[in-house]
């Protein structure tokens, strides 16, 4: 009798696990989505190279969802890792573009200040 109960419990557990297709690893999903949000908040959509990686990241998150629905959790996890990597690259490119703009603005201000000081000391 115990053998039947054990076999039944194992069978029900296996059935439950088999029907659990469609679940994405929450940690990877959260990480990928957080990276996508960070890229958007930094304005990656306004920097051509960053926008490309942001778009790729969004597409990969959606692809991961579909793979999970089809029960392919391993490939879904890999897609989420790619999405996170692309989103982080979009963040880096957006930051680089902002730093370049800041540098150009600082250089322009510095040049204007030097011109003003030079003219005043003549």
Phi and psi restraints in degrees (value plus and minus 20) as a CYANA .aco file:
   2 UNK   PHI     -83.0   -43.0
   2 UNK   PSI     -55.7   -15.7
   3 UNK   PHI     -83.9   -43.9
   3 UNK   PSI     -60.0   -20.0
   4 UNK   PHI     -86.1   -46.1
   4 UNK   PSI     -63.6   -23.6
   5 UNK   PHI     -83.8   -43.8
   5 UNK   PSI     -62.7   -22.7
   6 UNK   PHI     -83.9   -43.9
   6 UNK   PSI     -65.2   -25.2
   7 UNK   PHI     -83.2   -43.2
   7 UNK   PSI     -60.7   -20.7
   8 UNK   PHI     -83.8   -43.8
   8 UNK   PSI     -64.1   -24.1
   9 UNK   PHI     -82.7   -42.7
   9 UNK   PSI     -62.7   -22.7
  10 UNK   PHI     -84.6   -44.6
  10 UNK   PSI     -62.7   -22.7
  11 UNK   PHI     -82.0   -42.0
  11 UNK   PSI     -63.9   -23.9
  12 UNK   PHI     -85.4   -45.4
  12 UNK   PSI     -61.6   -21.6
  13 UNK   PHI     -82.8   -42.8
  13 UNK   PSI     -65.3   -25.3
  14 UNK   PHI     -82.5   -42.5
  14 UNK   PSI     -61.3   -21.3
  15 UNK   PHI     -82.7   -42.7
  15 UNK   PSI     -64.2   -24.2
  16 UNK   PHI     -81.6   -41.6
  16 UNK   PSI     -61.2   -21.2
  17 UNK   PHI     -87.7   -47.7
  17 UNK   PSI     -57.5   -17.5
  18 UNK   PHI     -86.1   -46.1
  18 UNK   PSI     -53.9   -13.9
  19 UNK   PHI    -102.9   -62.9
  19 UNK   PSI     -25.8    14.2
  20 UNK   PHI    -101.7   -61.7
  20 UNK   PSI     -13.0    27.0
  21 UNK   PHI     -74.0   -34.0
  21 UNK   PSI     126.3   166.3
  22 UNK   PHI      84.5   124.5
  22 UNK   PSI     -16.6    23.4
  23 UNK   PHI    -120.0   -80.0
  23 UNK   PSI     110.3   150.3
  24 UNK   PHI    -117.3   -77.3
  24 UNK   PSI     126.5   166.5
  25 UNK   PHI     -82.0   -42.0
  25 UNK   PSI      94.2   134.2
  26 UNK   PHI     -80.8   -40.8
  26 UNK   PSI     -57.3   -17.3
  27 UNK   PHI     -84.1   -44.1
  27 UNK   PSI     -65.5   -25.5
  28 UNK   PHI     -87.5   -47.5
  28 UNK   PSI     -60.0   -20.0
  29 UNK   PHI     -82.9   -42.9
  29 UNK   PSI     -66.6   -26.6
  30 UNK   PHI     -81.8   -41.8
  30 UNK   PSI     -61.9   -21.9
  31 UNK   PHI     -84.1   -44.1
  31 UNK   PSI     -65.5   -25.5
  32 UNK   PHI     -84.1   -44.1
  32 UNK   PSI     -65.1   -25.1
  33 UNK   PHI     -85.5   -45.5
  33 UNK   PSI     -57.5   -17.5
  34 UNK   PHI     -85.1   -45.1
  34 UNK   PSI     -59.9   -19.9
  35 UNK   PHI     -86.7   -46.7
  35 UNK   PSI     -59.0   -19.0
  36 UNK   PHI     -83.0   -43.0
  36 UNK   PSI     -65.2   -25.2
  37 UNK   PHI     -81.9   -41.9
  37 UNK   PSI     -61.9   -21.9
  38 UNK   PHI     -80.8   -40.8
  38 UNK   PSI     -63.1   -23.1
  39 UNK   PHI     -82.8   -42.8
  39 UNK   PSI     -61.2   -21.2
  40 UNK   PHI     -85.9   -45.9
  40 UNK   PSI     -62.4   -22.4
  41 UNK   PHI     -85.5   -45.5
  41 UNK   PSI     -48.9    -8.9
  42 UNK   PHI    -104.7   -64.7
  42 UNK   PSI     -20.9    19.1
  43 UNK   PHI      62.4   102.4
  43 UNK   PSI       8.4    48.4
  44 UNK   PHI     -77.5   -37.5
  44 UNK   PSI     -49.1    -9.1
  45 UNK   PHI     -87.1   -47.1
  45 UNK   PSI     -32.8     7.2
  46 UNK   PHI    -120.5   -80.5
  46 UNK   PSI     -18.5    21.5
  47 UNK   PHI    -138.0   -98.0
  47 UNK   PSI      92.8   132.8
  48 UNK   PHI     -68.8   -28.8
  48 UNK   PSI     -69.5   -29.5
  49 UNK   PHI     -87.3   -47.3
  49 UNK   PSI     -58.3   -18.3
  50 UNK   PHI     -89.4   -49.4
  50 UNK   PSI     -57.7   -17.7
  51 UNK   PHI     -81.6   -41.6
  51 UNK   PSI     -58.2   -18.2
  52 UNK   PHI     -79.8   -39.8
  52 UNK   PSI     -67.3   -27.3
  53 UNK   PHI     -91.2   -51.2
  53 UNK   PSI     -52.2   -12.2
  54 UNK   PHI     -84.3   -44.3
  54 UNK   PSI     -65.0   -25.0
  55 UNK   PHI     -82.5   -42.5
  55 UNK   PSI     -63.3   -23.3
  56 UNK   PHI     -79.6   -39.6
  56 UNK   PSI     -63.1   -23.1
  57 UNK   PHI     -81.3   -41.3
  57 UNK   PSI     -64.5   -24.5
  58 UNK   PHI     -82.4   -42.4
  58 UNK   PSI     -63.4   -23.4
  59 UNK   PHI     -83.3   -43.3
  59 UNK   PSI     -58.6   -18.6
  60 UNK   PHI     -89.7   -49.7
  60 UNK   PSI     -54.5   -14.5
  61 UNK   PHI     -83.7   -43.7
  61 UNK   PSI     -63.9   -23.9
  62 UNK   PHI     -84.6   -44.6
  62 UNK   PSI     -61.2   -21.2
  63 UNK   PHI     -82.1   -42.1
  63 UNK   PSI     -59.3   -19.3
  64 UNK   PHI     -82.7   -42.7
  64 UNK   PSI     -60.7   -20.7
  65 UNK   PHI     -80.3   -40.3
  65 UNK   PSI     -64.4   -24.4
  66 UNK   PHI     -86.2   -46.2
  66 UNK   PSI     -61.2   -21.2
  67 UNK   PHI     -82.0   -42.0
  67 UNK   PSI     -60.3   -20.3
  68 UNK   PHI     -85.4   -45.4
  68 UNK   PSI     -60.7   -20.7
  69 UNK   PHI     -80.1   -40.1
  69 UNK   PSI     -54.4   -14.4
  70 UNK   PHI    -101.6   -61.6
  70 UNK   PSI     -20.4    19.6
  71 UNK   PHI      66.8   106.8
  71 UNK   PSI     -11.4    28.6
  72 UNK   PHI    -117.4   -77.4
  72 UNK   PSI      53.6    93.6
  73 UNK   PHI     -85.3   -45.3
  73 UNK   PSI     -54.6   -14.6
  74 UNK   PHI     -83.5   -43.5
  74 UNK   PSI     -67.8   -27.8
  75 UNK   PHI     -89.2   -49.2
  75 UNK   PSI     -53.1   -13.1
  76 UNK   PHI     -82.6   -42.6
  76 UNK   PSI     -63.2   -23.2
  77 UNK   PHI     -82.7   -42.7
  77 UNK   PSI     -62.0   -22.0
  78 UNK   PHI     -82.6   -42.6
  78 UNK   PSI     -60.3   -20.3
  79 UNK   PHI     -83.9   -43.9
  79 UNK   PSI     -58.3   -18.3
  80 UNK   PHI     -85.5   -45.5
  80 UNK   PSI     -57.1   -17.1
  81 UNK   PHI     -86.0   -46.0
  81 UNK   PSI     -60.5   -20.5
  82 UNK   PHI     -84.6   -44.6
  82 UNK   PSI     -61.2   -21.2
  83 UNK   PHI     -81.3   -41.3
  83 UNK   PSI     -65.1   -25.1
  84 UNK   PHI     -81.8   -41.8
  84 UNK   PSI     -63.7   -23.7
  85 UNK   PHI     -82.6   -42.6
  85 UNK   PSI     -64.8   -24.8
  86 UNK   PHI     -85.0   -45.0
  86 UNK   PSI     -60.3   -20.3
  87 UNK   PHI     -85.5   -45.5
  87 UNK   PSI     -60.2   -20.2
  88 UNK   PHI     -86.5   -46.5
  88 UNK   PSI     -55.4   -15.4
  89 UNK   PHI     -85.7   -45.7
  89 UNK   PSI     -59.7   -19.7
  90 UNK   PHI     -81.5   -41.5
  90 UNK   PSI     -60.1   -20.1
  91 UNK   PHI     -81.1   -41.1
  91 UNK   PSI     -68.2   -28.2
  92 UNK   PHI     -82.1   -42.1
  92 UNK   PSI     -62.1   -22.1
  93 UNK   PHI     -87.5   -47.5
  93 UNK   PSI     -57.6   -17.6
  94 UNK   PHI     -85.6   -45.6
  94 UNK   PSI     -62.0   -22.0
  95 UNK   PHI     -84.5   -44.5
  95 UNK   PSI     -60.7   -20.7
  96 UNK   PHI     -82.0   -42.0
  96 UNK   PSI     -63.9   -23.9
  97 UNK   PHI     -83.1   -43.1
  97 UNK   PSI     -61.1   -21.1
  98 UNK   PHI     -85.5   -45.5
  98 UNK   PSI     -61.8   -21.8
  99 UNK   PHI     -82.4   -42.4
  99 UNK   PSI     -59.4   -19.4
 100 UNK   PHI     -84.4   -44.4
 100 UNK   PSI     -62.5   -22.5
 101 UNK   PHI     -83.5   -43.5
 101 UNK   PSI     -62.7   -22.7
 102 UNK   PHI     -82.0   -42.0
 102 UNK   PSI     -62.6   -22.6
 103 UNK   PHI     -82.6   -42.6
 103 UNK   PSI     -65.1   -25.1
 104 UNK   PHI     -82.6   -42.6
 104 UNK   PSI     -60.1   -20.1
 105 UNK   PHI     -86.3   -46.3
 105 UNK   PSI     -62.7   -22.7
 106 UNK   PHI     -85.0   -45.0
 106 UNK   PSI     -62.2   -22.2
 107 UNK   PHI     -83.0   -43.0
 107 UNK   PSI     -62.8   -22.8
 108 UNK   PHI     -83.5   -43.5
 108 UNK   PSI     -65.1   -25.1
 109 UNK   PHI     -83.9   -43.9
 109 UNK   PSI     -61.5   -21.5
 110 UNK   PHI     -83.3   -43.3
 110 UNK   PSI     -62.0   -22.0
 111 UNK   PHI     -84.8   -44.8
 111 UNK   PSI     -61.2   -21.2
 112 UNK   PHI     -85.6   -45.6
 112 UNK   PSI     -60.0   -20.0
 113 UNK   PHI     -85.8   -45.8
 113 UNK   PSI     -63.1   -23.1
 114 UNK   PHI     -81.8   -41.8
 114 UNK   PSI     -60.2   -20.2
 115 UNK   PHI     -84.7   -44.7
 115 UNK   PSI     -61.6   -21.6
 116 UNK   PHI     -86.3   -46.3
 116 UNK   PSI     -64.2   -24.2
 117 UNK   PHI     -86.4   -46.4
 117 UNK   PSI     -61.4   -21.4
 118 UNK   PHI     -83.1   -43.1
 118 UNK   PSI     -62.3   -22.3
 119 UNK   PHI     -88.5   -48.5
 119 UNK   PSI     -53.7   -13.7
 120 UNK   PHI     -94.5   -54.5
 120 UNK   PSI     -46.2    -6.2
 121 UNK   PHI    -109.7   -69.7
 121 UNK   PSI     -21.7    18.3
